[in-house]
Amino acid sequence: MHSKDLVELYNDEQPEMRDLIQEDMDEVVDRIISTENDLIKELIPKDSVDENDVILEIRAGTGGSEASLFAGEILEMYKKYCLLHRWKLIPLSSVEENGMVREAVVEVSGVGVFGKLRFESGVHRVQRVPVTENQGRIHTSTVTVAVLPQVTSVEIDLKPKREHDGQRGAADTHSKRDSCREPGGAVTAAQQGESDEDSDGEAVRAGAEEDPSSAARGA
């Protein structure tokens, strides 16, 4: 029987039958809610770190002392949520101001922690009359929440990089020259890596500098 039929039957029946009809209506509503939740779970894309533990960071934003009060309430909310799911919550650090939470960092471990908390990241805002307000004005306060998945151990194989045969090291920034003295007293020098034509020209210039007369005879 559809929910619409149950509503019509509920309106037409005698008061003594309405309790039974109400039970059927409640059962239909529960099944609708359960089906919607299942559909939402199927539509949300899976993440490879959904089962990882998380580091949860809570920081008071704009709003002064009211933001600190809101941050404390957010922290208490997550503590109760962890108890509900039987997760383990370990406080790591906290910063307080006038007895109110300005910043809190906790570690949450359990089954499927990141998958359930990853969409909590972002800015949470509240508009209300805080307990610290004496004139009844509405304040807007914000709290930022960051949910960081803890990484698992990963093995990395670091292999030394081999230099190719004949390749000079990067640290060798000076050019090397091979030199020899010819019988006439001229010194020839060739820089490594140059072409034969460049080497010949360098040798002629070196010989001319050593013995100008021999260079003139060659000309």
Salt bridges, closest charged atoms under 4 A:
ASP47 OD2 - ARG118 NH1 3.80
ASP50 OD1 - ARG118 NE 3.73
GLU57 OE1 - ARG59 NH1 2.75
GLU66 OE2 - ARG128 NE 2.53
GLU73 OE1 - ARG128 NH1 2.97
GLU76 OE2 - LYS79 NZ 3.62
GLU103 OE1 - ARG59 NE 3.52
GLU133 OE2 - ARG137 NE 3.25
GLU133 OE1 - HIS139 NE2 2.63
GLU202 OE2 - ARG177 NH1 3.47
GLU202 OE1 - ARG205 NH2 2.86
GLU210 OE2 - ARG181 NH1 4.00
